[in-house]
Amino acid sequence: MKQSFKIIILAIVFGALAGALSTFILLNFQTPSQEDLIKDFYLTENAVHVSPHSIRKAMDKGDSSFILVDLRSQEEYEEEHIIGAVSIPAYKDPDTSAYGDVERIVNSFKELKSQNPDKDIVVYCYSIPCMTGRKIGKILAEHGIYVKHLGIGWNEWRYLWTLWNHPHEWNVTNANDYIASGKEPGTPKVRINSAACPIDNQLGC
């Protein structure tokens, strides 16, 4: 009788373990469908990337719900930067990265976030294909700090204004109006009749 009871108990335990293991395998090792991958891609893109149109529109409206962070060297930042952006350099100079200076970078972002807990932090670097923003974003995420990524870089903002602005905006806007020099971020000018991003919903431009 006792022997049969032990066998039944063991069968229940092993059955439960086998079921749990099977469920774990199905949930964690099942190959995602193409539709799952596409959905995850767009969810990630929309969570991370910020449209330059929406940033310019926010500037024109005097919206201060975000902070831009310039990751280029301090030297390049002081020469010119997107107006309103603060400097947290990921480069020692224009030719030398400072990716290894993790403690300084992480602490700088921690301080920025603690001072602005309700604001989105949006980083930008040199250009669209530049990996600096992505690498710094990864480092920060590993330390529990989550930042967004401007959809373009400094080069596109400064030198390729017509690349990302609509044709009807080319003659009524000027990159120089959205650029500052020196150690201070500068303050964007409020423009009541802004032509930036006329779409006024959560999807933006």
C-alpha positions, 0 to 999 in steps of 0.5 A: 500500500505504502509502495503504491502511494509513493509511486503515485506521488512520484508520478504526480511530481514528475508529471508536474515537472514535465508539464512545467518544462514543456510549457517553459520550452514552448514559451521561450524557444518557440520560433516567432512568426514573421508577423510577431517579428514585424510587430516587435520591430514596429513596437520597438521603433516607435518606443525608441525613435523620435521624429525630428519633426515632432522635436521641431514642432515641440520647440516651436510650441515652447514644449519642454517635455523632453531634453535633447542630449548631444553625445559628440565631443565637448569641442564640437558641442561648443562650436554648434549644437541643436538649440536646447540640447545639453552636452554629455560627451561620448567622445574625448575629442572629434576623433577619440571615443570615450565609450569606456568612460561608463561611470561618468556617462551613466552618472551624468544621465542619472543626474539629468534624469533625477533633475527631470524625472517626468521628461523624455531624454532624447540622444543624438550623435553625428548622423543617421548611421552613427552607432554612438547613440545606440551604444550609449543607449545600450550602456544606459539600459544595462544600468536601468536608464532608458533614453530615446533616440533622435531619428537623425543626427547632427549632420542631417539637422545642420547640413541636410535640412531639406532631407527631412523637412517637407518641401513646403517647409524649405522656404519658411524655415532655416536650420540656423534658427534651430542651432546654438553655439557655446557652452549653454544649451540655448532656448528655442524661439516660440513660433506661433505659425510653425509649419512643423508637423501639422498632424496633432495626434499621438502618432505625430509626424 
